[in-house]
Amino acid sequence: MIVLATEFTKAPPEYVTVSLDDHAVVQIAGPDTDSFLQGQFTCDLRQLKDDHWLYGAHCDNKGKTLSIFWLLRYRDGVLLIASKDAAAATMAQLQKFGVFNKVEIRDVSDQFQRFGVFGTAAPARLAELLDSPIAASTVGAVSRTEQALVLSLGESPDQYLCLHQGEPLPTNASLSYWQALEIERGRPTLFSGTIEEFVPQMLNVQALDGISFSKGCYIGQETVARMKYLGKQKRALFRLVGQGAATAPGAVIEQQLGENWRRAGTVINAVSRADQHLELLAVFPSDLASDTRLRVKGDDASLLEIYPLPYKLDES
């Protein structure tokens, strides 16, 4: 039995596969796809190759993040994978500007079974399921089979996101297992309540190679650049672990100041790994002390502490 309470990056399980029904797939296709999206996304479309995916963010004109996504080549365009909430926000903005370009923007989620796979046996099991070899687990790789697109998202444990067009493939765990691993990796997913609230750097997108600072103009770029070059970043994404009841994106985290508790941050993603065992990603002031006492607002018995992220942050 796979135990959710186990920290997957420290004790990789053998094989976990979950249905990613909370994610959507958006297709942007047509002759103007690259030039159009280059003016929309934080990532550099010139770096998007057939055998690799890009990570990136989509901002509104104030630099607030609509979505965080994976992007890959598909036919005469690209596919964008994000949470359903974030994908809907991105589609609305793309369609608003897309009328001036030769592009077609469609939600094609119903064409793909979205599922996630991770664990020590994941590469072999996935290759067996798809009856096709899978690219080595180099992060960033895309494997293409007759019926599937497979994105390699991480190592230790090997982690894959698969878009499949054949008969539904079996799963053996709930979505919370995938969410727990994403929290361990410090990789945020935006849902309703956290969309258009934060500049990408507040979500650590730059630390995950999701922002190009040399590509030129795109919507929200002035805010993103100002935060990097003028040292305006005051908030960042933190990982918290501790005691608490289940909570949801958008919930408030409080910090203790003397005898009182004051608002300190916002939950981006959260998962209950066991009864009263809570793990989450939340945005806080960048200078939050590591020994700060934290709790979920409304859950006075909760107590959370800061855990290290698997990457380093800089001032941007």
URFEN-V415838 format. One record per residue. N is the residue number from 1. RES is the residue in one letter. BURIAL is 1 if it has 9 or more other C-alpha atoms within 8 Angstrom, else 0. Layout:
((N RES BURIAL) (N RES BURIAL))
This chain:
((1 M 0) (2 I 0) (3 V 0) (4 L 1) (5 A 0) (6 T 0) (7 E 1) (8 F 1) (9 T 1) (10 K 0) (11 A 0) (12 P 1) (13 P 1) (14 E 1) (15 Y 1) (16 V 1) (17 T 1) (18 V 1) (19 S 1) (20 L 1) (21 D 0) (22 D 0) (23 H 1) (24 A 1) (25 V 1) (26 V 1) (27 Q 1) (28 I 1) (29 A 1) (30 G 1) (31 P 1) (32 D 1) (33 T 1) (34 D 1) (35 S 0) (36 F 1) (37 L 1) (38 Q 1) (39 G 1) (40 Q 1) (41 F 1) (42 T 1) (43 C 1) (44 D 1) (45 L 0) (46 R 0) (47 Q 0) (48 L 1) (49 K 0) (50 D 0) (51 D 0) (52 H 1) (53 W 1) (54 L 1) (55 Y 1) (56 G 1) (57 A 1) (58 H 1) (59 C 1) (60 D 1) (61 N 0) (62 K 0) (63 G 1) (64 K 1) (65 T 1) (66 L 1) (67 S 1) (68 I 1) (69 F 1) (70 W 1) (71 L 1) (72 L 1) (73 R 1) (74 Y 0) (75 R 0) (76 D 0) (77 G 1) (78 V 1) (79 L 1) (80 L 1) (81 I 1) (82 A 1) (83 S 1) (84 K 1) (85 D 1) (86 A 1) (87 A 1) (88 A 0) (89 A 1) (90 T 1) (91 M 1) (92 A 0) (93 Q 1) (94 L 1) (95 Q 1) (96 K 0) (97 F 0) (98 G 1) (99 V 0) (100 F 0) (101 N 0) (102 K 1) (103 V 1) (104 E 1) (105 I 1) (106 R 0) (107 D 1) (108 V 1) (109 S 1) (110 D 0) (111 Q 0) (112 F 1) (113 Q 1) (114 R 1) (115 F 1) (116 G 1) (117 V 1) (118 F 1) (119 G 1) (120 T 1) (121 A 1) (122 A 1) (123 P 1) (124 A 0) (125 R 0) (126 L 1) (127 A 1) (128 E 1) (129 L 0) (130 L 1) (131 D 0) (132 S 0) (133 P 0) (134 I 1) (135 A 0) (136 A 0) (137 S 1) (138 T 1) (139 V 0) (140 G 1) (141 A 1) (142 V 1) (143 S 1) (144 R 0) (145 T 0) (146 E 0) (147 Q 1) (148 A 1) (149 L 1) (150 V 1) (151 L 1) (152 S 1) (153 L 1) (154 G 1) (155 E 1) (156 S 1) (157 P 1) (158 D 1) (159 Q 1) (160 Y 1) (161 L 1) (162 C 1) (163 L 1) (164 H 1) (165 Q 1) (166 G 0) (167 E 0) (168 P 0) (169 L 0) (170 P 0) (171 T 0) (172 N 0) (173 A 0) (174 S 0) (175 L 1) (176 S 0) (177 Y 1) (178 W 1) (179 Q 1) (180 A 1) (181 L 1) (182 E 1) (183 I 1) (184 E 1) (185 R 0) (186 G 1) (187 R 0) (188 P 1) (189 T 1) (190 L 1) (191 F 1) (192 S 1) (193 G 0) (194 T 1) (195 I 1) (196 E 1) (197 E 0) (198 F 1) (199 V 1) (200 P 1) (201 Q 1) (202 M 1) (203 L 1) (204 N 1) (205 V 1) (206 Q 1) (207 A 1) (208 L 0) (209 D 1) (210 G 1) (211 I 1) (212 S 1) (213 F 0) (214 S 0) (215 K 0) (216 G 0) (217 C 0) (218 Y 1) (219 I 1) (220 G 1) (221 Q 1) (222 E 0) (223 T 1) (224 V 1) (225 A 1) (226 R 1) (227 M 1) (228 K 1) (229 Y 0) (230 L 0) (231 G 1) (232 K 0) (233 Q 1) (234 K 0) (235 R 1) (236 A 1) (237 L 1) (238 F 1) (239 R 1) (240 L 1) (241 V 1) (242 G 1) (243 Q 1) (244 G 1) (245 A 1) (246 A 1) (247 T 0) (248 A 1) (249 P 1) (250 G 1) (251 A 1) (252 V 1) (253 I 1) (254 E 1) (255 Q 1) (256 Q 1) (257 L 0) (258 G 0) (259 E 0) (260 N 0) (261 W 1) (262 R 0) (263 R 0) (264 A 1) (265 G 1) (266 T 1) (267 V 1) (268 I 1) (269 N 1) (270 A 1) (271 V 1) (272 S 1) (273 R 1) (274 A 0) (275 D 0) (276 Q 1) (277 H 1) (278 L 1) (279 E 1) (280 L 1) (281 L 1) (282 A 1) (283 V 1) (284 F 1) (285 P 1) (286 S 0) (287 D 0) (288 L 0) (289 A 0) (290 S 0) (291 D 0) (292 T 1) (293 R 1) (294 L 1) (295 R 1) (296 V 1) (297 K 1) (298 G 0) (299 D 1) (300 D 0) (301 A 0) (302 S 1) (303 L 1) (304 L 1) (305 E 1) (306 I 1) (307 Y 0) (308 P 0) (309 L 1) (310 P 0) (311 Y 0) (312 K 0) (313 L 0) (314 D 0) (315 E 0) (316 S 1))
